[in-house]
Amino acid sequence: MKEIQYIQQPTEYLCGQACVAMIANVSVDDVIRVMNNDKATGKKDIEKALEHYGIRQAKTMTKADNSTPLPPVCILKVLLPRYSHWILYYHGKYYDPEFGLTDELYCKAKIQSYLELYAD
């Protein structure tokens, strides 16, 4: 079982890059270079970067909500009051690039979907 190093997003737009950086064990700058994107990310950006780092992933995102049981490793797409946000979920912990490493999802976050990863 690999250990994840928590990475805080360096700017308000780099949550997706920070999630990929944590699971791939690389820097956010490296992920920015791979994605060719230092702004908000979409699903395709994240999938492309995960593929680059050899991280296996589900073929599609799974619709979910806050009561949905989560797979052991996934990247969550959540809705916050004013924006969408990406969070890495890894074996019972939320590696939230904005709000920190926690045992519970940030109270204002509403899960929309997740991308299951096969990273072990």
C-alpha positions as CSV (number, residue, x, y, z in Angstrom):
1,M,0.0,0.0,0.0
2,K,1.5,3.3,-1.0
3,E,1.5,6.3,1.2
4,I,0.0,9.6,-0.1
5,Q,1.7,12.9,0.7
6,Y,-0.9,15.6,1.1
7,I,-0.4,18.6,-1.3
8,Q,-2.2,21.9,-0.9
9,Q,-3.2,23.5,-4.2
10,P,-0.9,26.5,-4.8
11,T,-3.7,28.6,-6.4
12,E,-7.5,28.5,-6.3
13,Y,-7.6,26.9,-9.7
14,L,-5.2,23.9,-9.2
15,C,-7.3,21.4,-7.3
16,G,-7.4,18.9,-10.1
17,Q,-3.6,19.2,-10.7
18,A,-3.0,18.7,-7.0
19,C,-5.1,15.6,-6.8
20,V,-3.2,14.0,-9.7
21,A,0.1,15.1,-8.1
22,M,-0.8,13.4,-4.9
23,I,-1.8,10.1,-6.4
24,A,1.2,10.1,-8.9
25,N,3.7,11.3,-6.2
26,V,4.9,14.2,-8.4
27,S,4.9,18.0,-8.1
28,V,1.9,20.1,-9.1
29,D,4.3,21.9,-11.5
30,D,4.9,18.6,-13.2
31,V,1.2,17.9,-13.6
32,I,0.7,21.4,-14.9
33,R,3.3,20.7,-17.6
34,V,1.7,17.3,-18.5
35,M,-1.8,18.9,-18.7
36,N,-0.5,22.0,-20.3
37,N,-3.0,23.8,-18.0
38,D,-2.5,26.0,-15.0
39,K,-6.2,26.9,-14.7
40,A,-9.3,25.0,-13.8
41,T,-9.4,21.4,-15.0
42,G,-12.0,19.1,-16.5
43,K,-12.4,15.4,-16.5
44,K,-10.5,15.0,-19.7
45,D,-7.5,16.9,-18.3
46,I,-7.4,14.6,-15.3
47,E,-7.8,11.4,-17.3
48,K,-5.0,12.4,-19.6
49,A,-2.6,13.2,-16.8
50,L,-3.5,10.0,-14.9
51,E,-2.8,8.0,-18.1
52,H,0.5,9.8,-18.5
53,Y,1.6,8.7,-15.0
54,G,0.4,5.1,-15.6
55,I,-2.5,5.2,-13.1
56,R,-5.3,2.9,-14.1
57,Q,-8.8,4.4,-13.9
58,A,-12.4,3.5,-14.6
59,K,-13.6,4.1,-18.1
60,T,-16.2,6.6,-16.9
61,M,-17.1,8.8,-13.9
62,T,-19.8,7.3,-11.7
63,K,-22.6,9.6,-10.5
64,A,-22.8,9.8,-6.8
65,D,-23.9,11.8,-3.8
66,N,-22.8,12.3,-0.2
67,S,-24.5,9.0,0.8
68,T,-22.9,6.8,-1.9
69,P,-20.3,4.3,-0.7
70,L,-17.0,5.2,-2.3
71,P,-14.4,2.9,-3.8
72,P,-11.1,2.7,-1.9
73,V,-9.4,5.2,-4.3
74,C,-11.1,7.8,-6.4
75,I,-11.1,11.5,-7.4
76,L,-14.3,13.1,-6.4
77,K,-16.0,15.9,-8.3
78,V,-17.8,18.0,-5.7
79,L,-19.9,21.1,-5.9
80,L,-19.2,23.9,-3.4
81,P,-21.4,27.0,-2.9
82,R,-19.7,29.0,-5.7
83,Y,-17.6,26.5,-7.7
84,S,-16.8,22.9,-8.6
85,H,-13.9,21.2,-6.9
86,W,-11.7,18.0,-7.1
87,I,-10.8,16.0,-4.1
88,L,-8.7,12.8,-3.8
89,Y,-10.3,10.1,-1.7
90,Y,-7.8,7.4,-0.5
91,H,-8.8,4.6,1.8
92,G,-11.1,6.5,4.1
93,K,-9.4,9.9,4.0
94,Y,-10.2,13.0,2.0
95,Y,-7.1,14.6,0.6
96,D,-8.8,17.9,-0.2
97,P,-6.3,20.3,-1.9
98,E,-8.1,23.3,-0.5
99,F,-9.4,22.3,2.9
100,G,-6.8,19.8,4.1
101,L,-6.4,16.1,5.0
102,T,-9.6,15.0,6.8
103,D,-11.6,12.0,7.8
104,E,-14.8,13.6,6.7
105,L,-15.9,15.5,3.6
106,Y,-15.9,19.3,4.0
107,C,-19.4,20.1,5.3
108,K,-20.5,22.3,2.3
109,A,-19.2,19.9,-0.4
110,K,-21.8,18.0,-2.4
111,I,-20.5,15.0,-4.2
112,Q,-21.6,14.9,-7.9
113,S,-19.5,12.0,-9.2
114,Y,-16.2,10.1,-8.8
115,L,-13.5,8.6,-11.0
116,E,-12.3,5.3,-9.5
117,L,-8.6,4.7,-9.6
118,Y,-6.7,1.5,-9.4
119,A,-3.6,2.9,-7.8
120,D,-2.5,0.2,-5.4
